[in-house]
Amino acid sequence: MMNKFEFFKINSKDGEITTQQTLILIGVAGLAATLLAIVPWLAFLNYPFRLLITIVHELSHGLAALITGGHFIRFVIFSDGSGLAYTAGGWRLLVIPAGYLGVAVFGAILIMLGRNHRWGRIAMATIGLVMILFTLRYAIPSIFTDQLLGGVLTTISGIFFGALFLLVAVKASPAWIVFLLNFIAIRAGLAAFADIITVIGLSMPFLTPASSDAQSMAELTFIPAIVWALVWAAVAFVLIGGAIWATWLVPGRPSVQITDRSPKRLHL
């Protein structure tokens, strides 16, 4: 009989993990991500993830510009967790909302890939490589501007997170892959909703308009910022909720496959 300590050990690095074990890991990841987001005295642990989410947000703006035929000039994040992406051209109706929605898409994709540790390993490696390459190309230029400190922080953070993703992809056990991928996915989903709720608060009609992506969309389309913020919240909900449904709740979907049915021990 497996006791609670044995659950966190495994005999083979490449062994499969059962559906029950996967669900437990996802539950622990979800609890950890939620506590990190809502417990004030854990703010110091949440700070690195705030920087990571901001990097994803700003890179999403840049990718949207590139995809729609525009230019991604550079991006920068600041010590307070805010950031800026400098783009030119492209389809502004997509580039502007791409930041908040990009974080939601990021979380949704990780949720869907987090079901399988092999796909999760590929996802970690891909994210790490892309983050390093985009940091070298689009963050370093910020060092040579009046945003020197932000440029240095962006470059160090981007390379650090990219290298960490690559290290996890290469070295981590299946249990770690499932746990970390779902932890990051859930934290990204929570951040997407929290940031959009903040934008909703800043976009209230009776307040002085604040600088935000929703306000930029309002200036571009003449549709109130609060409308855009609510639309983005709905889209983020559909993306995250749809990913959870498609990954775990679709009727008849096969459970996680097990190649070795002998008793296993998961180790983190």
Wavefront OBJ file of the C-alpha trace (Angstrom):
o trace
v 0.000 0.000 0.000
v 1.411 3.398 -1.015
v 1.713 5.891 1.819
v 1.610 9.657 1.440
v 5.382 9.952 1.305
v 5.825 7.293 -1.354
v 3.501 9.168 -3.709
v 6.188 11.756 -4.302
v 8.775 9.249 -5.495
v 9.137 7.466 -8.803
v 11.333 4.648 -9.953
v 11.775 5.742 -13.566
v 12.296 9.256 -14.881
v 10.493 8.462 -18.116
v 7.665 6.391 -16.612
v 4.052 7.349 -17.233
v 1.908 8.734 -14.447
v -1.668 7.681 -13.876
v -4.758 9.809 -14.327
v -5.297 9.902 -10.557
v -1.735 11.020 -9.919
v -1.977 13.632 -12.662
v -5.191 15.038 -11.184
v -3.616 15.227 -7.733
v -0.622 17.087 -9.146
v -2.935 19.490 -10.985
v -4.944 20.030 -7.800
v -1.799 20.814 -5.821
v -0.608 23.127 -8.604
v -3.957 24.922 -8.643
v -3.959 25.355 -4.870
v -0.386 26.664 -4.877
v -1.080 29.091 -7.735
v -4.234 30.389 -6.048
v -2.546 30.882 -2.677
v 0.318 32.678 -4.370
v -2.157 35.052 -5.987
v -4.323 35.884 -2.971
v -2.185 35.596 0.185
v -0.545 38.990 0.870
v 2.490 37.690 2.744
v 3.388 35.494 -0.240
v 3.786 38.573 -2.437
v 7.566 38.190 -2.511
v 7.140 34.729 -4.060
v 4.586 36.054 -6.522
v 6.917 38.777 -7.828
v 8.891 36.588 -10.287
v 5.628 35.325 -11.775
v 4.393 38.896 -12.119
v 7.484 39.636 -14.213
v 6.948 36.460 -16.263
v 3.312 37.338 -16.985
v 4.314 40.866 -17.996
v 6.909 39.458 -20.402
v 4.238 37.231 -21.962
v 1.876 40.231 -22.162
v 4.360 42.475 -23.947
v 5.635 39.737 -26.260
v 2.022 39.057 -27.247
v 1.692 42.664 -28.406
v 4.871 42.271 -30.425
v 3.893 38.944 -31.967
v 0.512 40.350 -32.981
v 2.259 43.234 -34.715
v 4.603 40.891 -36.582
v 1.806 38.498 -37.578
v -0.306 41.329 -39.006
v 2.512 42.814 -41.054
v 3.785 45.408 -38.600
v 7.056 45.841 -36.755
v 8.052 44.837 -33.240
v 10.667 47.369 -32.199
v 11.403 46.478 -28.572
v 9.804 45.821 -25.209
v 10.630 46.620 -21.612
v 9.344 45.645 -18.177
v 9.768 47.653 -15.008
v 10.408 46.755 -11.383
v 6.770 47.422 -10.427
v 5.606 44.688 -12.817
v 4.356 47.007 -15.551
v 5.702 46.983 -19.094
v 5.631 48.533 -22.530
v 5.838 47.088 -26.039
v 6.917 49.378 -28.855
v 5.365 48.395 -32.168
v 4.664 50.081 -35.489
v 2.035 49.253 -38.072
v 0.129 46.022 -38.094
v -3.567 45.633 -37.399
v -4.107 47.741 -34.293
v -7.455 46.080 -33.581
v -5.477 42.907 -32.897
v -2.211 44.353 -31.585
v -3.784 46.363 -28.758
v -5.838 43.571 -27.099
v -3.152 40.959 -27.770
v -1.455 41.635 -24.436
v -4.270 40.583 -22.116
v -5.678 37.971 -24.462
v -2.191 36.639 -25.174
v -1.747 35.795 -21.496
v -5.108 33.981 -21.541
v -4.112 32.062 -24.687
v -0.767 31.213 -23.061
v -2.543 29.800 -20.012
v -5.111 27.918 -22.102
v -2.455 26.248 -24.249
v -0.469 25.175 -21.194
v -3.619 23.734 -19.605
v -4.243 21.622 -22.704
v -0.621 20.474 -22.916
v -0.369 19.887 -19.169
v -2.363 16.667 -19.493
v 0.615 14.852 -20.987
v 4.125 15.188 -19.611
v 5.742 14.515 -23.007
v 3.860 17.354 -24.709
v 4.489 19.403 -21.589
v 8.223 18.842 -21.947
v 8.077 19.986 -25.578
v 6.045 23.043 -24.540
v 8.559 23.975 -21.845
v 11.472 23.695 -24.275
v 9.673 25.711 -26.955
v 8.669 28.477 -24.546
v 12.184 28.660 -23.147
v 13.828 28.894 -26.550
v 11.366 31.488 -27.873
v 11.690 33.588 -24.726
v 15.482 33.663 -24.927
v 15.518 34.493 -28.640
v 12.903 37.236 -28.339
v 14.646 38.675 -25.292
v 17.956 38.875 -27.132
v 16.297 40.463 -30.141
v 13.723 42.788 -28.598
v 14.727 43.440 -24.971
v 18.408 44.303 -25.331
v 17.629 47.397 -27.487
v 15.850 48.909 -24.459
v 19.188 48.995 -22.621
v 20.389 51.649 -25.051
v 17.525 54.028 -24.298
v 16.496 56.193 -21.359
v 14.900 53.012 -19.951
v 18.275 51.490 -19.108
v 17.289 49.917 -15.783
v 14.103 48.477 -17.235
v 16.054 47.155 -20.202
v 18.541 45.411 -17.927
v 15.724 43.929 -15.813
v 13.918 42.760 -18.957
v 17.010 41.145 -20.440
v 18.022 39.378 -17.235
v 14.459 38.225 -16.521
v 13.796 37.001 -20.055
v 17.025 35.010 -20.253
v 16.546 33.649 -16.731
v 12.991 32.439 -17.343
v 13.906 31.062 -20.764
v 16.849 29.128 -19.344
v 14.684 27.870 -16.479
v 12.052 26.558 -18.901
v 14.755 24.799 -20.923
v 16.292 23.294 -17.786
v 12.923 21.957 -16.655
v 12.259 20.534 -20.130
v 15.563 18.665 -20.159
v 15.994 17.603 -16.542
v 12.629 17.460 -14.785
v 10.760 14.248 -14.024
v 7.272 13.658 -15.481
v 5.700 14.670 -12.172
v 7.587 17.967 -12.120
v 6.616 18.655 -15.730
v 2.907 18.153 -15.014
v 3.044 20.154 -11.790
v 5.013 23.123 -13.124
v 3.165 23.347 -16.425
v -0.213 23.408 -14.701
v 1.047 25.738 -11.980
v 2.196 28.265 -14.582
v -0.971 27.760 -16.632
v -3.283 28.368 -13.677
v -1.207 31.312 -12.457
v -1.337 32.814 -15.959
v -5.101 32.330 -16.094
v -5.572 34.004 -12.718
v -3.289 36.851 -13.770
v -5.219 37.333 -16.998
v -8.494 37.711 -15.100
v -6.959 39.891 -12.371
v -5.369 42.254 -14.881
v -8.563 42.555 -16.914
v -10.591 43.210 -13.757
v -8.131 45.996 -12.942
v -8.653 47.430 -16.412
v -12.428 47.221 -15.921
v -12.037 49.246 -12.736
v -9.898 51.847 -14.506
v -12.377 52.044 -17.389
v -15.467 53.021 -15.398
v -17.265 55.919 -17.158
v -17.346 58.136 -14.053
v -13.548 58.014 -13.626
v -10.916 60.081 -15.375
v -9.674 57.924 -18.283
v -6.478 56.107 -17.326
v -3.814 54.931 -19.726
v -4.547 51.296 -20.597
v -4.985 48.991 -23.559
v -8.756 49.344 -23.181
v -8.456 53.122 -23.355
v -6.266 52.802 -26.457
v -8.982 50.681 -28.075
v -11.591 53.258 -27.078
v -9.593 56.003 -28.758
v -9.198 53.869 -31.876
v -12.802 52.673 -32.180
v -14.858 55.245 -30.200
v -16.333 52.334 -28.242
v -16.070 52.919 -24.457
v -13.081 51.354 -22.721
v -15.336 49.539 -20.258
v -16.958 47.674 -23.165
v -13.597 46.474 -24.437
v -12.509 45.427 -20.954
v -15.698 43.395 -20.483
v -15.319 41.787 -23.913
v -11.751 40.780 -23.098
v -12.870 39.336 -19.765
v -15.488 37.237 -21.564
v -12.979 36.041 -24.162
v -10.443 35.145 -21.462
v -13.132 33.194 -19.598
v -14.040 31.281 -22.762
v -10.379 30.521 -23.521
v -9.489 29.263 -20.044
v -12.823 27.532 -19.454
v -12.762 25.991 -22.917
v -9.253 24.658 -22.358
v -10.278 23.027 -19.082
v -13.385 21.529 -20.679
v -11.568 20.264 -23.775
v -8.734 18.798 -21.717
v -10.571 17.115 -18.858
v -14.350 17.305 -19.205
v -15.114 16.172 -22.764
v -17.308 13.042 -22.472
v -15.602 9.876 -23.649
v -12.104 11.317 -23.702
v -9.576 8.580 -22.864
v -7.715 8.829 -19.601
v -3.989 9.386 -19.401
v -2.291 6.342 -20.874
v -0.045 4.158 -18.742
v 2.649 2.125 -20.445
v 3.792 0.376 -17.304
v 1.010 -0.787 -14.993
v 3.303 -1.793 -12.172
v 2.989 0.383 -9.027
v 4.863 3.642 -9.410
v 5.964 6.382 -7.126
v 5.886 9.981 -8.134
v 8.708 12.207 -7.071
v 8.773 15.955 -7.202
l 1 2 3 4 5 6 7 8 9 10 11 12 13 14 15 16 17 18 19 20 21 22 23 24 25 26 27 28 29 30 31 32 33 34 35 36 37 38 39 40 41 42 43 44 45 46 47 48 49 50 51 52 53 54 55 56 57 58 59 60 61 62 63 64 65 66 67 68 69 70 71 72 73 74 75 76 77 78 79 80 81 82 83 84 85 86 87 88 89 90 91 92 93 94 95 96 97 98 99 100 101 102 103 104 105 106 107 108 109 110 111 112 113 114 115 116 117 118 119 120 121 122 123 124 125 126 127 128 129 130 131 132 133 134 135 136 137 138 139 140 141 142 143 144 145 146 147 148 149 150 151 152 153 154 155 156 157 158 159 160 161 162 163 164 165 166 167 168 169 170 171 172 173 174 175 176 177 178 179 180 181 182 183 184 185 186 187 188 189 190 191 192 193 194 195 196 197 198 199 200 201 202 203 204 205 206 207 208 209 210 211 212 213 214 215 216 217 218 219 220 221 222 223 224 225 226 227 228 229 230 231 232 233 234 235 236 237 238 239 240 241 242 243 244 245 246 247 248 249 250 251 252 253 254 255 256 257 258 259 260 261 262 263 264 265 266 267 268
